[in-house]
């Protein structure tokens, strides 16, 4: 008992009351209050008026575009991000440190700068855009450009989330699977992927959340054509510039509800995957 009490006193993190109080205060200040203010604005505007603003072809088109391309970009990042993390952890090759550092570039680069750079590259007269246009494939000012920007900003979330988990997986696990007669595909499906799934889904959720609310890197390359390449965050900015705060709050509430439903579904899948691993 004495040793246990001594261990508790030497703990680096403060006691439960203080640490929980600080955590809840920061959560209230950063997350709950802004969301509460948004919901309060919508409540004062009225549910019928909120639905009237949202139930318009232009708003539905922007919401569908934002969430559809965000999901597709996060799905691409889920696959490519896991592969990239695996390569960075398990293999040695020239330029590895440069590629590893470049993964964090979207974190450090301002989104507007990223959007300008992508537009300069993939515009019809850009370095890569001029080449794709020769085969009849335009990227800038289309939905392809939006998807590309969302992939760019979301990739690090998957790679950096999965990378520590891969580092903890010993190579002996793969060798033991091979010794028992399992092929590479069987080892990946039944040994490696189940261990990576919770972290990969977390990275997927983070990438999706980042893509849904992305604005700076998208507006330069999107073209912002209503009903075609106009994203939901841009509609909110347009309403704010017109001092129509009620309409902006209504669109924001619609995005909040859809995002919450998608993240809830991802969390349920994570719980299911963890329970499945526990039963194996």
N, C-alpha and C positions, 0 to 999 in steps of 0.2 A: 504493500500500500504506500509505503514511504517513497519507494522508487517511482511509483506511478504518479504521485503528487509532485515529485521533483520534475518528472518529465513534462507534466502539464505546465508547470511554472516556467520551464525553459522553452516552451513553444514560441516560435517566432511570430506567429499570427496572434493578434489580441484575442481576448475572450469572446465567447459566443455573442454576448449582448452587444459589445462594441462593434465587432465585425459585422454582425447582422444589421445593426442600426445604420452603419455607414453604407452597406450594400443596398439596403432598402431605400435610403435617402437618395443615393445616386440613381437607382432605378426609377424612383418617383420623379426626380428632376429631369432625367434624360429621356425616359420612355413614356411613363404613365401620364405625366402632365401634358405633353404635346398631343398624344392620342386623345386624351380626355378633352382638351380644348377643341380638337377637330370634331369629335362627336358632339360636344356641346354646341358648336356652331351649326352642325347639321340639325340638331334637335330644335334649335331656335328657328331655323329655316323651315322646318316641317318636313315630315317624311314624304308627303305628297309632292312637295316642291322639289325635294331631292330626287325623287323618282322621275319627275318631269324633266329635270336637267339631264339625268343619266340616260333616260329612254329616248335618245335621239340617234339617228343614223351615224352622225359624225363622231359622237362619243363612243358608241358601241364599236365602231370601226377602229377607233384609236385604242380602246381597251383590248379588243381582240388582237390587234397587231402587237401591242406591247407584251401581253402575256404569252401569246403564241410564240413570238420570236425569242422571248426571254426563256421559255421552256426549252425550245430547240437549241438555243445557245448553251444553256446549262447542261442539257443532255450531251451535247458534243463535248463540253468541257469535262463532263463526268468520265467519258471514255478516254479522251486524249490526255486529260490531266492525270489520270491514274497511270497511263502508259508512260507519260513523261516523268512522273515521280519514280516509277519503277526503274527507268533507265538511269536517272540521276543517282539513285541509291545503289543499284546493283552493278553498274558498269563503269569502267574507267576509259576515258577517251580524250583526245586533245580538245581543248576548248570547253571542257565540262564546267569549270568554274564560271566561265563567261555566261554559258547558258543558264546555269543555276542562278546567277545574279540577275539575268534578264527576266527570269520568271517574276521577280518582284517589281519590275518596271511599271506595270499598271498601277501599283500601289503608290509609287512616288510621283508618277507623271500626272500633272493636272489633266482632268478629263477634257477640257477644251483644247489643250495642246494635242492630246491623243486624237481628238476628232479632226483637227486641222491636218495632222500628219497623215491620217488614214485617207482623208479627202484628197490631199495632194498626191498620194500614191495611186489611188483608185479612181480618180476623176478621169473623164474621157481623154484628157490630154496629159494624164499623169504617167509615171514610169511604168506601173503595172496596168493601169486602166487602159492605156493605149494598146497594150498587147491583148487584153481580154476583149476589147471592142472589135479587134480584127476577126475574132471568131464569133462575134455576135453576142457576147456576154457582157452586159453593163453591170457594174457593181455599185459605183457611187450613185446616189440619188435614187436608189431602189431599195427594196426590202433586203436584198443581199447585203447591201452596205450596212444597214441597221444590224443585221445578224452578225456581221463581221465585227462591228464595234462592240457588241455585247459579248462576243466570245473573247475579245481582247481584254475587257475589263474584268471578266469573271473567271478566267483560267487560273490565276494564282490561288483562288480560294480552294479549288479542288486539289491542286498539286501540293500546296503547303499543309493542307489538312491530312492528306493521305501519306505524305512523305515520312513523318515520324513513325507511323504504324508499320510501314514497310521496313524501316530500320530495325524495328523490334522483332521482325520475323526472321528467325535463324534459317540459314541455308540448309541446315540439317533436316528441316521439315520437308523441303523439296526432295532432298536426297533419300529420306526415309520413304516418301511416297513412290519414288522411282524404284527403290529397292523392293517394294511390295508389288511391283509390276505395273504401276499406273503410268500412263502416258502423260505427255506435257499438257494436253488439253484437259484430261481428267484431273490432273493436279491443280491446274488453274481454276477449274470450275468448282471442285469439291474441297480443295484445301486452302488456296490463296484467297479467292474471292470472298468466301464466307468471313474470313478474318478482316478483310478490307471493307466489307459492305457498310458497317455502321459509320466509319470515318468518311467513306466515299459519299454516302447519302448526306452527311453533314456538310461536306464541301459542295455537293449539289444544291442543297438548300441555301447556302451562303451565296453561291454563284447566281442562283435564281433571284434571290432577294436583291442583290446588287443590280442585276440586269433590269428588273422591273422598274426600279426608280432611277435608272440612268438617264441623264439629260445632256450633259456637256459634250460627251463624245459622239452623241447620236445626231444632234440637230444639224451639225455641219455636213454630215455625209448622207442624211436621210432625204433631203429635198423638201420635206415638210409639206407634202401635197395632201390636202384633206381627203379622207376616205381611201388613201393609198399608202402614203408613207408618213403619216402624222401620228406621233406617239402620244399616249395619255399624259405624261408629264408636261409636254409642250402645251396641251390644251389647258392644263392648270395654270401655267405661266401666262398664257394669253388672257385667261379670265382675271388673273391678278393684275395684269397691265391695264385692263379695262376697269379695274376697281370693282369687279363683280365677285366679291369674296364669298358670297353664298354659293354661287355656281362652282367656284374653285373648291370649296369645302365639299360640295356634293360629289364631284369627280374624285376627290381625295378619299372620301368615305367608300366609294365604289371600289377603288383600288385597294383600300385597306381590307375590305371584306373578302375580296377575291384572293388577296395575298394570304390572309389568315387561313382561308380554307385550303389553299395549296400547301402551306407550311404545316398545317395540321395533318394533312394526308401524308406528307413526307415523314413527320414525326411518328405517326402510327406505323408506317412501314419500317422505320428504324427500330421501334419497339419489337415488332414482329421478327425482324432479322436478328436482334440480340437474343430473343427467346429461342429462336431456331438454333443459334450457335450454342446456347446453353444446353440444349437437349441433345446436341450431337456428341 
